[in-house]
């Protein structure tokens, strides 16, 4: 059989001639077969073929969307956390609303008239020289809207933007029936922060804006009108959504030349009739007394709310 030259493409050198078979030192023949048998080679391994695979395109668009979504979500979470911290800080810096403040807004229609305007009042130290004053209620007006008929003009202009809710008024006389005094309770919808800005110098800021008098036909206050007003005062407690007003005068109907703010009528050394009568003392001190009455009225509602 003719010999075949090795394939030039074969990557390895052509194999050399096999060694001659002969007996080994052990007497056995080298090789795979019996002595004298032709040498058989293992079958040739088929040529390995490798198919180049088409490269898979990376899904960068989807990954980018996912990354962007994660970034947005992370930013939102961080922003939300920071917002929560800022809000908590703001809340901690914001003054707490006084107890019973919200409940007091509803007293004008929830509380009985005798609670808001007791039939008799005692004011220890309310008169000149810390004298005790006692007042008796003689007339109560129906609750009214915030209007010039119930409120002084400047006070009305001040309270309207805050949500002036309702005005309640009653007139009292002292134990001697020589003086009369109209008390007003002006309920507002002002928040606690705004209410705190009202009180300082409220009477001074109102100028000569004297509260209206409430006459009582058939009573000692029958002739109590605009010309009989003598001393007056306004008070806006920081813990109640209310402005308390008071205006006093003589029960005999005498006119007064220019009503005076209570602090002026109470000034040391004054000798005029308003100062000597104590009408300035009464106007100022009765507003403090009504503040206390309102706090007492709202206390049960506060306790009920805390018990829930």
C-alpha positions as CSV (number, residue, x, y, z in Angstrom):
1,X,0.0,0.0,0.0
2,X,1.6,3.3,-0.9
3,X,2.6,5.6,2.0
4,X,0.7,8.8,2.5
5,X,2.5,12.0,3.4
6,X,1.3,13.7,6.5
7,X,-1.2,16.5,6.1
8,X,0.5,19.8,5.9
9,X,-2.3,21.3,8.0
10,X,-1.7,19.0,10.9
11,X,-0.5,21.2,13.7
12,X,2.0,18.7,15.1
13,X,5.1,17.0,13.5
14,X,4.4,13.8,11.7
15,X,4.8,10.8,13.9
16,X,8.1,8.8,13.6
17,X,8.4,5.1,12.9
18,X,7.2,2.9,15.7
19,X,9.9,0.9,17.5
20,X,10.4,-2.7,16.5
21,X,8.7,-5.2,18.6
22,X,10.8,-7.5,20.5
23,X,10.7,-9.4,23.6
24,X,11.1,-7.5,26.8
25,X,13.3,-8.6,29.6
26,X,10.3,-10.3,31.1
27,X,9.9,-12.4,27.9
28,X,6.7,-10.5,26.9
29,X,6.3,-8.8,23.6
30,X,5.9,-4.9,23.6
31,X,2.8,-3.7,21.9
32,X,-0.9,-4.3,22.0
33,X,-1.2,-7.5,20.1
34,X,0.3,-10.9,20.3
35,X,3.9,-11.4,19.0
36,X,4.1,-11.1,15.3
37,X,0.7,-9.6,15.0
38,X,0.4,-6.2,13.1
39,X,0.2,-3.2,15.4
40,X,-3.3,-1.7,15.6
41,X,-3.7,2.1,16.3
42,X,-6.6,3.6,18.2
43,X,-9.1,5.2,15.9
44,X,-8.4,8.8,15.0
45,X,-10.3,11.4,16.9
46,X,-12.6,13.4,14.7
47,X,-11.5,16.9,14.1
48,X,-13.0,19.2,16.8
49,X,-15.2,21.8,15.2
50,X,-16.3,24.9,17.2
51,X,-19.1,27.2,16.0
52,X,-18.6,30.9,16.9
53,X,-21.7,32.0,18.7
54,X,-23.3,35.3,17.9
55,X,-22.5,37.7,20.8
56,X,-25.5,38.5,23.0
57,X,-26.2,42.2,23.1
58,X,-26.3,43.6,26.6
59,X,-29.6,44.8,27.8
60,X,-28.4,48.2,28.8
61,X,-31.7,50.0,28.3
62,X,-33.6,48.0,30.8
63,X,-30.7,48.1,33.2
64,X,-30.6,51.9,32.9
65,X,-34.3,52.2,33.6
66,X,-33.9,50.0,36.6
67,X,-31.0,52.1,37.9
68,X,-32.9,55.3,37.3
69,X,-35.9,53.9,39.1
70,X,-33.8,52.9,42.0
71,X,-32.2,56.4,42.1
72,X,-35.5,58.1,42.0
73,X,-36.9,55.8,44.7
74,X,-33.8,56.4,46.9
75,X,-34.0,60.1,46.4
76,X,-37.6,60.1,47.4
77,X,-37.0,58.0,50.5
78,X,-34.1,60.3,51.5
79,X,-36.2,63.4,50.8
80,X,-39.1,62.0,52.7
81,X,-36.9,61.2,55.7
82,X,-35.4,64.7,55.6
83,X,-38.9,66.3,55.3
84,X,-40.0,64.3,58.3
85,X,-37.0,65.5,60.3
86,X,-37.7,69.1,59.2
87,X,-41.4,68.8,60.1
88,X,-40.6,67.3,63.4
89,X,-38.2,70.1,64.1
90,X,-40.7,72.7,63.1
91,X,-43.4,71.1,65.3
92,X,-41.0,70.9,68.2
93,X,-40.3,74.7,67.8
94,X,-44.0,75.6,67.4
95,X,-45.6,76.5,70.8
96,X,-48.1,74.0,71.9
97,X,-51.8,75.1,71.8
98,X,-53.1,75.9,75.3
99,X,-55.2,73.2,76.9
100,X,-58.9,73.7,76.1
101,X,-58.2,76.4,73.5
102,X,-60.2,74.6,70.7
103,X,-63.0,73.7,73.1
104,X,-63.3,77.3,74.2
105,X,-64.3,78.4,70.7
106,X,-67.6,76.6,71.1
107,X,-68.5,78.0,74.5
108,X,-70.6,80.8,73.1
109,X,-73.3,78.2,72.0
110,X,-72.5,75.2,74.2
111,X,-72.3,76.8,77.7
112,X,-75.4,77.9,79.6
113,X,-75.9,81.7,80.0
114,X,-75.5,81.5,83.7
115,X,-72.1,79.9,83.2
116,X,-70.9,82.6,80.9
117,X,-72.7,85.4,82.7
118,X,-73.4,84.4,86.3
119,X,-76.3,86.2,88.0
120,X,-74.0,87.5,90.7
121,X,-70.2,88.1,90.7
122,X,-67.8,88.8,93.5
123,X,-64.6,90.6,92.8
124,X,-62.2,90.7,95.7
125,X,-59.8,93.6,95.3
126,X,-61.6,94.9,92.2
127,X,-62.3,98.3,93.6
128,X,-60.1,101.2,94.6
129,X,-57.8,100.4,97.5
130,X,-58.4,96.7,96.9
131,X,-62.0,97.0,98.0
132,X,-64.3,94.0,97.2
133,X,-66.9,94.6,94.5
134,X,-70.1,92.6,94.0
135,X,-72.1,92.8,90.8
136,X,-75.6,91.7,89.9
137,X,-76.6,90.8,86.3
138,X,-79.6,93.0,85.1
139,X,-79.7,92.4,81.4
140,X,-78.4,89.8,78.8
141,X,-78.4,90.4,75.1
142,X,-78.9,87.6,72.6
143,X,-75.8,86.4,70.9
144,X,-75.0,88.7,68.0
145,X,-72.9,88.8,64.8
146,X,-69.6,90.8,64.8
147,X,-71.0,94.2,63.7
148,X,-70.7,97.9,64.7
149,X,-73.8,97.5,66.8
150,X,-72.0,95.1,69.1
151,X,-68.3,96.0,68.7
152,X,-66.2,99.2,68.6
153,X,-65.1,100.0,65.0
154,X,-61.3,99.5,65.4
155,X,-61.7,96.2,67.3
156,X,-64.1,94.9,64.7
157,X,-61.6,95.8,61.9
158,X,-58.9,94.0,63.9
159,X,-60.8,90.8,64.6
160,X,-62.7,90.3,61.3
161,X,-59.6,88.9,59.4
162,X,-59.1,86.4,62.3
163,X,-62.6,85.0,62.0
164,X,-64.7,87.0,64.4
165,X,-67.3,84.4,65.4
166,X,-69.9,85.8,67.8
167,X,-70.4,88.5,70.4
168,X,-72.1,87.9,73.8
169,X,-73.0,90.8,76.1
170,X,-74.5,91.4,79.5
171,X,-74.8,94.4,81.8
172,X,-74.2,94.3,85.6
173,X,-74.8,96.8,88.4
174,X,-72.8,97.1,91.7
175,X,-74.2,96.5,95.1
176,X,-75.1,100.2,95.6
177,X,-76.8,100.3,92.2
178,X,-74.9,103.5,91.5
179,X,-72.8,102.2,88.7
180,X,-73.4,99.9,85.7
181,X,-71.0,97.9,83.5
182,X,-71.4,96.1,80.2
183,X,-69.2,93.0,79.7
184,X,-68.6,91.6,76.2
185,X,-67.2,88.2,75.2
186,X,-66.0,88.3,71.6
187,X,-65.3,84.7,70.3
188,X,-62.9,84.3,67.4
189,X,-61.5,81.6,65.2
190,X,-57.9,82.9,65.6
191,X,-55.3,80.2,66.1
192,X,-53.2,80.3,69.3
193,X,-50.2,81.9,67.7
194,X,-52.3,84.8,66.4
195,X,-54.1,85.2,69.7
196,X,-50.8,85.7,71.5
197,X,-50.2,88.8,69.3
198,X,-53.4,90.5,70.3
199,X,-53.1,91.2,74.0
200,X,-50.0,93.4,74.4
201,X,-51.3,97.0,74.4
202,X,-54.7,96.1,72.9
203,X,-56.5,98.9,74.7
204,X,-53.8,101.4,73.7
205,X,-53.9,100.3,70.1
206,X,-57.7,100.8,69.9
207,X,-57.3,104.5,70.8
208,X,-60.7,106.0,71.8
209,X,-62.5,103.0,70.4
210,X,-64.8,102.5,73.3
211,X,-67.0,99.4,73.5
212,X,-70.8,100.0,73.1
213,X,-72.9,100.1,76.2
214,X,-75.9,97.7,76.6
215,X,-78.9,99.4,78.2
216,X,-81.5,97.5,80.1
217,X,-85.1,99.0,79.8
218,X,-86.8,99.0,83.2
219,X,-83.5,98.5,85.1
220,X,-80.9,100.8,86.6
221,X,-79.1,100.6,83.3
222,X,-82.1,102.1,81.3
223,X,-80.2,105.3,80.6
224,X,-76.8,103.7,80.0
225,X,-75.8,104.8,76.5
226,X,-72.9,106.2,74.5
227,X,-72.7,109.5,76.4
228,X,-72.7,107.7,79.8
229,X,-69.6,105.6,79.2
230,X,-66.9,106.5,81.7
231,X,-64.2,103.8,82.0
232,X,-63.4,101.0,79.6
233,X,-60.9,98.1,79.0
234,X,-60.1,95.3,76.5
235,X,-58.3,92.1,77.3
236,X,-57.3,89.2,75.0
237,X,-56.1,86.3,77.1
238,X,-53.3,84.3,75.3
239,X,-54.9,80.9,76.2
240,X,-58.4,81.6,75.1
241,X,-59.8,82.5,71.6
242,X,-61.8,85.4,73.2
243,X,-61.5,89.2,73.6
244,X,-63.1,90.4,76.8
245,X,-64.4,94.0,76.8
246,X,-65.9,96.1,79.6
247,X,-67.3,99.6,79.7
248,X,-68.6,101.2,82.9
249,X,-70.7,104.3,83.7
250,X,-73.0,106.0,86.2
251,X,-76.4,104.5,86.8
252,X,-78.1,107.9,87.1
253,X,-77.5,108.6,83.4
254,X,-75.1,111.5,83.8
255,X,-72.9,112.1,80.8
256,X,-69.2,111.9,80.9
257,X,-66.8,114.2,79.0
258,X,-64.7,111.6,77.2
259,X,-64.5,108.0,78.5
260,X,-61.1,107.0,79.9
261,X,-59.1,103.7,79.5
262,X,-59.1,102.0,82.9
263,X,-55.3,102.4,83.4
264,X,-55.6,106.2,83.0
265,X,-58.6,106.4,85.4
266,X,-56.7,104.3,87.9
267,X,-53.6,106.5,87.8
268,X,-52.3,107.8,91.2
269,X,-53.4,111.3,92.0
270,X,-56.5,111.4,89.9
271,X,-59.4,113.3,91.6
272,X,-62.1,113.4,88.9
273,X,-65.4,111.6,89.4
274,X,-64.5,108.6,87.2
275,X,-61.4,107.9,89.2
276,X,-63.0,108.5,92.6
277,X,-66.0,106.3,91.8
278,X,-63.7,103.3,90.9
279,X,-65.3,102.9,87.5
280,X,-61.9,102.4,85.9
281,X,-60.9,99.8,88.5
282,X,-64.1,97.9,87.9
283,X,-63.8,98.0,84.1
284,X,-60.3,96.5,84.2
285,X,-60.7,94.0,87.0
286,X,-64.0,92.5,85.7
287,X,-62.3,91.5,82.5
288,X,-59.8,89.4,84.5
289,X,-62.6,87.9,86.4
290,X,-64.4,86.8,83.2
291,X,-61.2,85.3,81.9
292,X,-61.1,83.1,85.0
293,X,-64.8,82.2,84.5
294,X,-64.1,81.1,80.9
295,X,-61.2,78.9,82.0
296,X,-63.4,77.3,84.6
297,X,-66.1,76.7,82.0
298,X,-63.8,74.9,79.6
299,X,-61.9,72.8,82.2
300,X,-64.4,69.9,82.2
301,X,-64.3,69.6,78.4
302,X,-60.5,69.6,78.6
303,X,-60.5,66.8,81.2
304,X,-63.0,64.8,79.1
305,X,-60.7,65.2,76.1
306,X,-57.6,64.0,78.0
307,X,-59.5,61.0,79.3
308,X,-60.2,59.6,75.8
